[in-house]
Amino acid sequence: MSISVEATGDLSPEEQKRLKADLHRSLRRNKMKALMLVAPLIIFILITFVAPIGDMLIRSVDDTVVNEYMPRTTEALDDWDGQALPDEAIYAALAQDIIEGRKEKTIGKAAKRLNYEKGGMRSLLMSTSRKHKKIQPPYKDSLIDIKKGWGDIDNWKVIQRLGSPVTASYYINAFDMETNSDGDVSFVPPDEQIYLKLFWRTIWMSVLITAMTVLLGYPVSYFLASLPLKHANVLMILVLLPFWTSLLVRTTSWIAMLQSQGVLNDLMVWIGVIGDENRVQLIYNAIGTVVAMTHILLPFMILPLYSVMKTVPPSYLRAARSLGATPWTAFWQVYLPQTVPGISAGAILVFILSIGYYITPALVGGQSGAFIGNAIAGHMQQSLNWGLAAALGVMLLVLVLGIYGLYNRVVGTNSVKLG
Amino acid sequence: MANPASSEAYVRFDGVQKSYDGVNLVVKDLNVDIPRGEFLTMLGPSGSGKTTSLMMLAGFETATHGDIYLNGRSINNVAPHKRGIGMVFQNYALFPHMTVAENLAFPLQVRKMSKADVEEKVQRALDMVELGEFGNRRPAQLSGGQQQRVAVARALVFEPDLVLMDEPLGALDKNLREQMQYEIKHIHERLGVTVVYVTHDQSEALTMSNRIAGFEDGRIQQLAPPTELYEKPENAFVAQFIGENNKLTGRVDALADGICEVVLDNGDRVKALDINTDGAGKGTTLSLRPERVFLNPVEGQCQNMFSGKAEEVIYLGDHIRVRMNVCGHDDFIVKVPNASDKKGLVQGDTIPVGWSIDDCRALDA
């Protein structure tokens, strides 16, 4: 004791400095060891998680296709004021790009990108390039002669807009907005909106699914938590059983249950609740998605709830009862508040899993039960519009982060308890 | 062993049995009458059925047979929250998400009392346990002793006539436990409530109770005031469980005028009070308190005289504890007061020991 008192007492600045250096050196080895242990995971996360997300962020604004494959035209259009048709020099640059692009077989890529922005651009460019032999000075007349589209000032504006290597067009698209020929951004008519509707549907259906898992999972967890450990463990296997079954099997078994010739409809017809001719459509719509996803995500609600309920001693409920509370009051005022951390943890797990879900809505959701994840997948796999997929993905990411931030402010993440 | 004055009984167990598995009885034929205002302690080892009995009274367990009466009315089918019984739990069961004041207000609020009344009663209850300044704290911010007092205050704040306590001091350290024993005792005396208290700590039971029910094997072995339970145990279990006891086993040889002569296992003959024997020729257990054994007794002081060898001498300050070999038992304990004139006893000494007939009780085998 006396040594340390002396040491901290009157240290000169140099001595303090040396002490700090010594301390640092003595801790360095441990720090290095700790770092070495976590290094594999950090590297893994960097490669498989941070890098793809970074790539996605870049893709959502990256637009170098037109810039890259039509370099002369885009450069020439830099100074064009967009008031009247471009002059001969720009047409010449375009002709050069088309001939060059045909030779390099890259003009198709540019045409595809331009077509995302304005229908008809692809055929305009491609048929021009097929007739490249007819292109000759004066290029302006020649090109307009080949395709009338080259006399349309709007087409030129599209090329000029996409000439920039960075674009907001994917986001404009993702927000169900469009850019008119003057470059003004506005929402598309409500009946043409796709993505905002999908986002909204994804949110409210995820909230519904989360609410359903709370309603169904809470009593089950309570039952499990009140059982002796021996029985609870056996029953817990039943809760975990779905995890061992393929997601596809679980989802398709709901098709067997819910389809119009399925078990549930057959049963209702047999009992006589409904007639054979008006079977209820329970699948390939929002109902199918909610039912199947509630089932699939239920364990993520039950597990945190169970582990929190395990820590609430039964004596609290007894105490409340002995103090004069009815069973309902005792539950509502004493038991429930103590399980809120479990509800929070389960709800955030289920909600975030559900908002990005893809396979189940794709299989049982049909048109009205599709999620934003399905739209993203569609753009990844079918339309191959990765830029739009990336923009939608970024929006989803921001949405989840936003909801999480809001949740953190309202509920507080330190009240979340996974056990 | 029911109290004969059953008509005045406030709480009454009448032939109550309890089984959890349908095979074994945890509580076997429980009959107790508890008059209003009594502090009754159920004392016994774990698994003896005392807590189960308390839980049946509180309404958290149902009796498989028999009736429990509260104030003359059978409460077998009354829900716990309608019994109006205050209860203090082993680990206090203070609601962690409420402040101390909210905890105390809880029983009043569920009784739909007006806000002003609630505030006044809560403050009064807090003052009673000397925690007047702690109303806004959370239970987790209090020490064990303070939590304990809050638990007591909460069980009393709605002015129940009956308060149950289930080993409430078990989690406290020794000094605090003793202090709380006095506090609870004084609160009981001041308010005049009926208290049923469960513990396995005999000194706790002796300190606080008006009467103690000694539980073993699902039955009350003896129900008596503390002095009687200690001085006059009626069976070997009570003698052994409460206080320190020397146990000598043997066989009854002769009986006369409430005094029996017992032949010990090693052949020595001892005279003892015949309390609970099965008659001549049957086995018996003699009970003898260590402080009632005399070393070097003067002539005529003791009817039973033997010689004993000191195996171990332990100095405990206020008294000296000697483990001796007497009558073939080498775990025979003698407590000698530490008086200034006592000559030191040394390990290995062989000296005469003796005890009076009145202090030696022949009990069941």
Interface residues (C-beta under 8 A of the other chain):
Chain A: P313 S315 Y316 R318 A319 A320 R321 S322 L323 G324 A325 T326 P327 T329 A330 Q333 V334 P337 Q338
Chain B: A58 G59 F60 A79 P80 H81 R83 G84 I85 G86 M87 F89 Q90 N91 A93 L94 F95 P96 H97 F106 P107 V110 R111 R154 A155 F158 L164
